[in-house]
């Protein structure tokens, strides 16, 4: 759900015995009190749009030139900024301005842990928003104080996962799905073969939903000392609250409008407070639009000299569906994970003498079986040269879990969706649809099964056996990769395989992951193991492209040519769908394209999270 937020997170250090935090008195150590009184500095961080996992490449608009736009915030950048803030002895707190900010439940958990680190360092944190949804309130609950207007709203109805089924649409289009899956609980074929979930598949989604709901309740109860789990459940069951009602129920501490917040901040400091705008960001480069040559100032990669980088941990992002290499530029895609893209990032990390360890950040529902195995091989080879550990984001399932098995250790966010160890294969038969519009296709072939993957006819019984055998071999390889990585932790593979799904916490209990924690936790552990924890940098790969990079490559050199993966005429239909399901439908179509070309897939069915 999109929200219009006027939100502020305020960190303050109290003077003497006067403190903030859930209505309780907070007494700071004397040294911290002196620093707060002497400095009284609060950093301002403005956030808007959807929180991104990795930095995006350069995009230019008129609002960029005028300085009127706010780029989407990036999790990796926020980790660095908040860690620096925790170490900043001149800083009394942080003031985060949230405007139409969106994030997922696992991202709220990631940022919440960082807020906890700030509080441990002596910074006090309060959150102001005109409206909260489930994920933003989970984030706010990690603060000392939650503030909102009396007429604002808290929409926190709970947790939901929606399953999308296309069988009815395929029937109307006279398209015949012909699929096979290996894994009783896999469910990857069901969106195309069924109009509703099988009992086995629904069981898995129910388990995920129960796990996320439990995390939601426990997090709020733990973060709000006066709230019990039963009290939190009653709040959730009430669903949609005004600011006044939220205050009555104890999930909000104070009611005030945005125009009073600045004065409230000032009141926390007897000598006033200095607000440091855009804390942690480099100074913006101004552009003189009156000059016809102003645009060329963008050719430089940054506003100034780049900071000298010391010993580093390389964080390689594997975000999006796993695709085979599909042409020039595919290795630089921000939407897909390809073998060439991972290989390019790995080569850079291995060749950089300053990089001492590699962290693979996975946020992928899987995809191509062959591409998943190729990526796994690239990462295993890299691990022989520099240690590779894995951090899982929102989803790391099927092919996403496959490539995660390349790491020496695997850490999941509490709400990560993972598992789905299984394989699906098949095709869409289009003959009836083409007959309806008067198109006839005649085939001349040699070989009994030359047309086995043809979209003009379903599989014969013999061909289905061929496909099933191939899929079972792929499943066997998948199983061997899992047992090679997790054999010491999993007593019986079939108890966690067969397409079963888990949250991060459930996966820890099942032995699929080593620990539950954040990306920051994994990076810090990698730095410690490499002996550089006292002073290290983070190298994000693939690197975001600057305007200068694009000019050097001929502007379009780095663009991804979708070629066989485009949506073609379906894009018009997709654009008419609600935003919440639009990307999921695109993802399903891309998965179908992989099946049409490869026949075998390691993918998780598209799910829509309705926690917001």
C-alpha positions in Angstrom: 0.0 0.0 0.0 1.3 3.4 -1.0 1.3 6.0 1.7 1.8 9.7 1.9 4.0 10.1 4.8 5.4 13.1 6.5 7.7 11.2 8.7 10.7 11.9 10.9 12.9 9.8 13.0 14.5 11.8 15.7 17.4 10.7 17.8 18.1 12.7 20.9 20.4 12.4 23.9 18.6 13.5 27.0 20.2 16.0 29.5 20.4 14.8 33.1 17.5 12.4 34.0 15.1 13.7 31.3 14.9 11.1 28.5 12.6 9.8 25.8 11.5 6.3 25.1 8.2 4.5 25.5 7.3 6.8 28.3 10.2 5.7 30.4 13.1 7.8 31.8 16.4 7.2 30.2 19.7 8.1 32.0 22.7 8.4 29.7 26.3 7.8 30.9 28.0 11.0 32.0 30.4 11.0 29.1 27.6 10.7 26.6 25.7 13.5 28.3 28.6 15.9 28.1 29.1 15.1 24.4 25.4 15.6 23.7 25.3 19.0 25.5 28.5 20.1 23.9 27.6 19.1 20.4 23.8 18.8 20.2 24.0 17.7 16.6 21.3 15.6 14.9 21.7 14.1 11.4 18.9 14.3 8.9 18.3 11.5 6.5 15.5 11.9 4.0 14.0 8.7 2.5 11.3 8.2 -0.1 10.1 5.6 -2.6 10.8 1.9 -2.4 13.9 0.8 -0.5 16.2 -0.8 -3.0 18.7 -3.6 -2.4 21.5 -2.3 -4.6 22.4 1.1 -6.1 20.8 1.8 -9.5 22.7 3.0 -12.5 22.4 6.6 -13.7 19.1 7.9 -14.9 18.5 11.5 -16.0 15.4 13.6 -15.8 14.6 17.3 -15.6 14.0 16.9 -11.9 17.5 15.5 -11.5 18.9 18.6 -13.2 16.9 21.0 -11.0 17.7 19.0 -7.9 14.0 18.5 -7.2 14.0 14.7 -7.2 14.8 12.2 -4.5 16.4 9.0 -5.6 15.2 5.7 -4.1 17.2 4.9 -1.0 19.5 1.9 -1.1 19.8 -0.7 1.8 23.6 -1.1 1.4 24.1 2.7 1.6 21.9 3.0 4.7 23.9 0.3 6.4 27.1 2.3 5.9 25.4 5.6 6.9 23.9 4.2 10.1 27.0 2.4 11.1 29.0 5.6 10.7 26.3 7.4 12.7 26.7 4.9 15.6 30.5 5.7 15.7 30.0 9.5 15.3 30.8 10.9 18.8 29.6 14.3 17.7 26.2 13.0 16.8 23.3 13.1 19.4 20.9 11.3 17.1 19.3 10.9 13.7 16.3 12.6 12.1 15.0 10.4 9.3 12.4 12.2 7.1 10.2 9.5 5.4 8.1 10.7 2.5 6.1 8.0 0.6 8.6 5.5 1.8 8.0 1.8 1.1 9.8 -1.3 2.3 9.2 -5.0 2.8 9.0 -6.8 6.1 12.5 -8.2 5.8 13.9 -4.8 5.0 12.1 -3.4 8.1 13.9 -6.1 10.1 17.2 -5.1 8.5 16.9 -1.4 9.2 15.4 -2.1 12.7 18.6 -3.9 13.7 20.6 -0.9 12.6 18.4 1.3 14.7 19.0 -1.0 17.6 22.8 -0.5 17.1 22.3 3.2 17.2 20.5 3.0 20.5 23.2 0.9 21.9 25.7 3.5 20.9 23.9 6.1 23.0 21.8 7.7 20.3 18.1 8.1 21.1 15.6 7.5 18.3 12.0 8.5 17.8 9.8 8.0 14.8 7.2 10.4 13.4 4.8 9.5 10.5 1.5 10.8 9.4 0.6 7.2 8.4 2.0 3.8 9.2 1.5 0.5 7.5 2.6 -2.9 8.7 6.2 -2.8 7.5 6.8 0.9 8.4 5.3 0.3 11.9 7.6 -2.7 12.5 10.5 -0.4 11.7 9.1 2.3 13.9 8.7 -0.1 16.8 12.5 -0.4 17.1 12.7 3.3 18.1 12.5 4.8 21.6 9.3 6.8 20.8 6.6 6.7 18.1 4.8 9.9 17.2 2.1 10.7 14.7 -0.8 13.2 14.2 -4.1 12.5 15.9 -5.8 12.3 12.5 -3.2 10.1 11.0 -3.7 6.3 10.5 -2.1 3.0 11.3 -3.0 0.3 8.8 -1.7 -2.9 10.3 -4.1 -5.7 9.3 -1.5 -8.5 9.6 0.3 -10.6 7.1 -0.9 -12.1 3.8 0.6 -13.9 0.8 -1.5 -13.9 -2.4 -1.1 -16.7 -5.0 -1.7 -15.9 -8.7 -3.3 -18.4 -11.0 -3.4 -18.0 -14.8 -5.2 -21.1 -15.8 -8.5 -19.3 -16.4 -6.8 -16.7 -18.6 -5.0 -19.4 -20.6 -8.3 -21.2 -21.1 -9.8 -18.0 -22.5 -6.8 -17.6 -24.8 -7.1 -21.3 -25.9 -3.6 -22.0 -24.6 -3.0 -25.5 -23.2 -0.4 -25.8 -20.4 1.5 -29.1 -20.3 3.7 -29.3 -17.2 5.4 -31.8 -15.0 7.0 -31.1 -11.6 9.3 -33.0 -9.3 8.5 -32.2 -5.7 5.2 -32.9 -4.0 5.0 -29.4 -2.5 6.7 -27.5 -5.4 3.7 -25.6 -6.7 5.6 -24.0 -9.6 3.3 -25.6 -12.2 0.1 -24.7 -10.4 -0.3 -21.1 -11.5 -0.6 -22.5 -15.1 -2.3 -25.8 -14.5 -4.8 -24.9 -11.8 -7.3 -22.2 -11.0 -6.7 -22.6 -7.2 -4.0 -24.0 -5.0 -3.6 -27.7 -4.2 -3.8 -28.7 -0.6 0.0 -29.3 -0.6 0.9 -26.0 -2.1 -1.6 -24.1 0.2 0.0 -25.8 3.2 3.3 -24.3 2.3 1.9 -20.8 1.8 0.0 -21.1 5.1 3.2 -22.1 6.9 5.0 -19.0 5.5 2.2 -16.7 6.5 2.1 -18.2 10.0 5.8 -17.7 10.3 5.7 -14.0 9.2 2.7 -13.3 11.4 4.5 -14.7 14.4 7.6 -12.6 13.6 5.4 -9.5 13.3 3.7 -10.0 16.7 6.9 -11.0 18.5 8.9 -8.0 17.1 6.4 -5.4 18.2 5.9 -7.0 21.6 9.6 -7.2 22.2 10.2 -3.6 21.0 7.3 -2.1 22.9 7.9 -3.1 26.6 4.4 -2.4 27.7 2.8 -4.5 25.0 2.2 -8.2 25.4 1.9 -10.5 22.3 -1.9 -10.8 23.0 -2.2 -7.0 23.1 -0.4 -6.8 19.7 -2.7 -9.4 18.2 -5.7 -7.3 19.4 -4.2 -4.3 17.7 -3.7 -6.2 14.5 -7.3 -7.6 14.6 -8.6 -4.0 14.9 -6.7 -3.4 11.6 -7.1 0.3 10.8 -6.5 2.8 13.6 -6.6 6.6 13.9 -3.7 8.2 15.6 -5.9 8.8 18.7 -6.9 5.1 18.9 -3.3 4.0 18.3 -2.3 6.1 21.3 -5.0 4.6 23.4 -3.8 1.1 22.5 -0.2 1.9 23.4 1.5 1.5 20.0 2.0 5.3 19.7 3.6 7.5 22.4 2.7 11.0 21.4 0.3 12.8 19.0 1.4 15.9 17.2 1.4 17.3 13.6 4.5 17.6 11.5 4.7 21.4 12.0 5.2 20.9 15.7 7.9 18.3 15.4 10.9 20.7 14.9 9.9 22.6 18.0 9.6 19.3 19.9 13.2 18.4 18.8 14.4 21.7 20.0 12.8 21.2 23.4 14.9 18.1 23.9 18.1 20.2 23.9 18.4 23.1 26.4 20.8 24.9 24.0 19.0 24.0 20.8 20.1 21.6 18.2 22.0 21.7 14.9 20.4 19.7 12.2 22.8 18.3 9.6 20.9 17.9 6.4 21.4 14.8 4.2 23.6 13.2 6.8 26.1 10.7 5.3 25.5 11.9 1.7 28.2 13.6 -0.4 27.6 17.2 -1.3 25.3 17.6 -4.3 26.8 18.9 -7.6 24.9 21.9 -8.7 24.3 22.4 -12.5 23.9 25.8 -14.1 21.0 25.3 -16.5 21.7 28.6 -18.2 24.9 27.2 -19.6 24.5 25.1 -22.8 27.5 23.0 -21.6 26.1 22.3 -18.2 25.1 18.7 -19.1 28.8 17.8 -19.7 29.5 18.4 -16.0 27.7 15.1 -15.5 30.5 13.3 -17.3 32.6 13.2 -14.1 31.9 10.1 -12.0 31.4 12.1 -8.8 31.3 15.5 -7.3 34.9 15.3 -6.1 37.8 12.9 -5.6 36.7 9.4 -4.6 37.6 8.4 -1.1 40.6 6.1 -0.9 39.4 2.6 -0.3 41.2 0.3 2.1 40.8 -3.5 2.8 37.3 -4.4 1.7 34.5 -6.9 1.7 32.9 -7.2 -1.8 29.1 -7.5 -1.7 27.9 -9.2 -4.9 24.1 -8.8 -5.5 22.1 -11.5 -7.1 18.7 -9.8 -7.4 15.9 -10.8 -9.7 15.0 -13.9 -11.7 17.9 -16.1 -12.8 18.2 -16.0 -16.6 20.6 -17.5 -19.1 22.9 -15.1 -20.9 20.7 -13.5 -23.6 22.9 -11.0 -25.4 25.1 -8.0 -25.0 24.4 -6.0 -21.8 22.8 -8.9 -20.0 25.7 -9.1 -17.6 24.9 -5.5 -16.4 21.1 -6.0 -15.8 19.7 -4.8 -12.6 16.5 -6.9 -13.1 18.0 -10.3 -13.7 20.8 -12.6 -12.4 22.8 -14.1 -15.3 26.0 -16.2 -15.3 27.9 -13.5 -17.2 26.8 -10.9 -14.7 27.9 -12.9 -11.7 31.2 -13.9 -13.4 32.0 -10.3 -14.2 31.4 -9.3 -10.6 33.4 -12.2 -9.2 36.3 -11.6 -11.5 36.5 -8.0 -10.3 36.4 -9.1 -6.7 39.0 -11.7 -7.2 41.4 -9.4 -9.1 41.1 -6.6 -6.6 43.8 -7.1 -4.0 42.0 -4.9 -1.5 39.0 -7.3 -1.4 39.6 -9.9 1.3 36.2 -11.6 1.4 33.0 -11.9 -0.7 29.4 -11.8 0.5 26.7 -12.9 -1.9 23.4 -11.1 -1.3 20.6 -13.2 -2.8 17.1 -11.8 -3.5 15.8 -14.2 -6.2 12.9 -16.6 -6.7 15.1 -18.7 -9.1 14.6 -19.3 -12.8 16.8 -21.1 -15.3 18.1 -24.5 -14.0 21.2 -24.4 -16.3 22.0 -20.8 -15.4 21.6 -21.6 -11.7 24.1 -24.4 -11.9 26.6 -22.2 -13.9 26.4 -19.5 -11.3 26.9 -22.0 -8.5 30.1 -23.2 -10.3 31.4 -19.7 -10.7 30.9 -18.9 -7.0 32.4 -22.3 -5.8 35.5 -21.5 -7.9 35.7 -18.0 -6.4 35.4 -19.5 -2.9 38.7 -21.3 -3.5 40.4 -18.0 -3.9 38.5 -15.8 -1.5 35.9 -16.9 1.1 32.3 -16.6 0.0 29.5 -16.3 2.5 25.8 -15.8 1.7 23.1 -13.3 3.0 19.5 -13.9 1.9 17.1 -11.0 1.4 13.3 -11.1 0.8 13.4 -14.4 -1.2 16.1 -17.0 -2.0 14.1 -19.9 -3.2 14.5 -22.7 -5.8 17.3 -21.5 -8.0 17.9 -18.7 -5.5 18.6 -21.3 -2.8 20.6 -23.4 -5.3 23.2 -20.6 -5.8 23.2 -19.9 -2.1 24.6 -23.3 -1.5 27.8 -22.1 -3.0 28.7 -20.2 0.2 30.7 -21.4 3.3 27.8 -20.3 5.4 24.2 -19.1 4.8 22.4 -16.4 6.8 18.8 -15.6 6.2 16.7 -12.6 7.2 14.0 -13.7 9.7 11.3 -13.2 7.0 13.2 -14.5 4.0 11.2 -16.9 1.8 13.5 -19.8 1.0 13.6 -23.5 0.2 11.5 -24.7 -2.7 13.9 -27.5 -3.6 12.3 -28.9 -6.7 12.1 -28.7 -10.5 9.3 -28.0 -12.9 9.2 -28.5 -16.7 6.8 -28.2 -19.6 5.5 -25.9 -22.2 2.4 -24.0 -23.5 0.6 -25.5 -26.4 -0.6 -22.8 -28.8 -2.2 -24.8 -31.6 -5.9 -24.2 -30.6 -5.2 -20.5 -30.1 -3.7 -20.2 -33.6 -6.5 -22.2 -35.1 -9.0 -19.7 -33.6 -7.4 -16.8 -35.5 -6.9 -18.8 -38.7 -3.1 -19.4 -38.5 -1.9 -22.9 -39.6 1.6 -24.1 -39.1 2.9 -27.1 -40.9 6.1 -28.8 -39.8 8.5 -31.0 -41.7 10.8 -33.0 -39.4 13.1 -35.9 -39.2 13.5 -37.9 -35.9 10.7 -39.4 -33.9 10.8 -36.6 -31.2 12.1 -33.7 -33.3 9.0 -31.6 -32.3 9.0 -32.6 -28.6 9.4 -29.0 -27.5 7.1 -27.6 -30.2 4.3 -25.3 -29.0 2.0 -26.9 -31.6 1.4 -30.1 -29.8 1.3 -31.6 -26.3 3.9 -34.1 -25.1 3.3 -37.7 -26.0 3.4 -40.2 -23.2 6.9 -41.2 -24.2 8.0 -37.6 -24.4 6.6 -36.9 -20.9 8.8 -39.8 -19.6 11.8 -38.2 -21.3 11.1 -34.9 -19.7 10.4 -36.4 -16.3 13.7 -38.3 -16.5 15.6 -35.2 -17.3 13.9 -33.3 -14.5 14.7 -36.1 -12.0 18.3 -35.8 -13.0 18.2 -32.1 -12.5 16.5 -32.6 -9.1 19.3 -35.1 -8.2 22.0 -32.5 -9.0 20.0 -29.9 -7.0 19.8 -32.4 -4.0 23.6 -33.1 -4.2 24.4 -29.4 -4.1 22.2 -29.0 -1.1 23.6 -32.0 0.7 27.2 -30.9 -0.2 26.5 -27.6 1.6 24.1 -28.7 4.3 24.7 -32.4 4.8 26.0 -31.9 8.4 22.8 -30.0 9.3 20.1 -32.0 7.5 19.4 -35.5 8.7 17.1 -36.4 5.8 16.9 -34.3 2.6 13.4 -35.3 1.7 12.1 -33.9 4.9 13.1 -30.4 3.7 13.0 -30.8 -0.1 10.1 -31.8 -2.4 9.4 -28.1 -2.9 8.8 -27.2 0.7 8.9 -23.5 1.7 10.3 -21.9 4.8 10.8 -18.5 6.4 14.3 -17.7 7.5 13.6 -18.7 11.0 12.0 -21.9 9.9 14.9 -22.6 7.6 17.3 -22.3 10.5 15.3 -24.9 12.4 15.3 -27.2 9.4 19.1 -26.9 8.8 18.8 -25.1 5.5 20.7 -22.0 6.8 23.3 -21.5 9.5 21.9 -18.5 11.2 19.3 -15.7 11.1 20.6 -12.2 10.7 21.0 -9.2 8.5 23.2 -8.3 5.6 25.2 -6.1 8.0 25.8 -9.1 10.3 27.1 -11.2 7.4 29.4 -8.4 6.2 30.8 -7.8 9.7 31.4 -11.5 10.2 33.2 -11.7 6.8 35.4 -8.8 7.8 36.2 -10.4 11.2 37.1 -13.7 9.6 39.4 -11.8 7.2 41.0 -9.9 10.0 39.9 -6.4 8.8 37.0 -5.7 11.1 38.6 -2.6 12.7 38.8 -0.7 9.4 37.2 -2.0 6.2 35.2 -0.7 3.2 32.4 -2.3 1.2 32.7 -2.7 -2.5 29.2 -3.1 -4.1 29.1 -5.3 -7.2 27.9 -5.1 -9.9 28.8 -1.4 -9.7 26.1 1.1 -10.6 26.9 2.9 -13.9 27.5 6.6 -13.9 26.5 8.9 -16.8 30.2 8.9 -17.8 30.2 5.1 -18.0 27.2 5.2 -20.3 28.7 7.8 -22.6 31.9 5.8 -22.9 29.8 2.7 -23.8 27.8 4.7 -26.4 24.8 5.4 -24.1 23.1 2.1 -25.0 26.0 -0.2 -24.6 25.0 -1.2 -21.1 21.2 -1.5 -21.7 19.8 -4.9 -21.5 18.4 -6.3 -24.8 15.6 -8.6 -23.8 15.5 -10.3 -27.2 13.6 -13.6 -26.5 12.5 -12.4 -23.0 10.3 -9.5 -23.9 6.6 -9.5 -23.1 5.6 -8.3 -26.6 1.9 -7.7 -27.0 1.1 -8.8 -23.4 2.7 -5.6 -22.0 -0.4 -3.7 -22.9 -2.5 -6.1 -20.9 0.0 -6.1 -18.0 -0.1 -2.3 -17.7 -3.9 -2.4 -17.0 -3.3 -4.7 -13.9 -3.1 -3.3 -10.3 0.5 -2.2 -9.5 0.7 -4.8 -6.7 0.5 -7.7 -9.2 2.0 -6.2 -12.3 5.6 -7.3 -11.7 4.5 -10.7 -10.6 2.7 -11.3 -13.9 5.7 -10.1 -15.8 7.8 -12.5 -13.8 5.4 -15.4 -14.6 5.6 -14.6 -18.3 9.4 -14.5 -18.2 9.4 -17.9 -16.5 7.3 -19.2 -19.3 9.8 -17.9 -21.8 12.6 -19.8 -20.1 10.5 -23.0 -20.1 9.8 -22.5 -23.9 13.5 -22.4 -24.5 14.9 -24.8 -21.9 12.1 -27.0 -20.8 13.3 -27.2 -17.2 13.0 -24.6 -14.5 14.0 -24.0 -10.9 11.6 -21.3 -9.9 9.2 -20.2 -7.1 5.7 -19.3 -8.1 5.1 -15.6 -8.0 3.7 -14.5 -4.7 2.2 -11.1 -3.8 3.0 -9.9 -0.3 0.1 -8.0 1.3 1.8 -7.1 4.6 1.7 -3.4 3.7 
